[in-house]
Every structure is written in structure tokens, then in C-alpha cells.
Amino acid sequence: MLLRIAGHRAGKFTSLLTAALILGSALTALAQEAPEKDPFADADMQPSYRAQCHEVRELTKDRETGETRVDFSVTGPLALVNFDGTLAYLGLCGTAPDPKVLCVTYQTNDMKVGDVVTVAGGYSRPSPDFIVLDPCLARRPEEP
């Protein structure tokens, strides 16, 4: 009789353990499928997520400019391309309510207004509606 009860309890334990393992695997898979949207990274590192212009305000709302450099990445169409002979200024986003993003770099790489680019660089926020990335790198999204 004791063996039958012990066997019954062992069967329930095995079933519970199996269910827990399946549930844990499912939760891990969900976490991997929906990574946190974090367009920030340590200096000179690639952020795990590139923000889109319509996400910039929400993703940066609590991020202050600190003493330690942090990089930010965003993808969108260029609204400004200007080269002064030394520095290139690439502007994107900025359609209300999105803040404007200015990428300060060294060349335009033949990028034109309207081209969709990904920019990443040192994050600063002089005002709620203006983000500066300096230094910054710009590339077309299809480029490695």
C-alpha cells in the first residue's frame, strides 16, 4: 500500500516538474522574442535596439545627459544634410511631437535629404525637443 501511495506521489511530482519546465521554457522564449526597446549603449558600443523617430520621445523621456558618455541610436529619414567644410550635420526626426535629432559627424557619405539612415553617437539633450549625437556615425540601414 505504501509503495502505491509513494508511486502515486512520485507521478504527481513528475507531472508538476514537467509542467514547470515547459512553462519556464515558454517564458524564456517569450522574453527572447520581445527584447526590451533600449536604444542606449555604453560609449562606442552598438545599442541592441534602433529607435524609430516616432519612438524617440517615449524612449528618451527619463534619460538625462550625464557625465559619462552614453550612445543613442535612431533610424529615420534625413531632414537636413549640411557640410561646413569640416563637420557634417545630419538632422532627422523632428515632426511634432518627435524631438529633432542632430548627428554631428565628419562627412555626408553622399547622403541626401529624404534618405533613410541610422545614426548612433554620444547622447546629449540640450532641450526636451532637441537631441544632439556627437560624435556620431551615420549609415544606411542596409549597410553592415
Summary of the structure (lengths in Angstrom):
residues: 144
radius of gyration: 24.0
end to end distance: 68.2
largest distance: 91.4
contacts: 383
relative contact order: 0.14
helix: 28%
strand: 37%
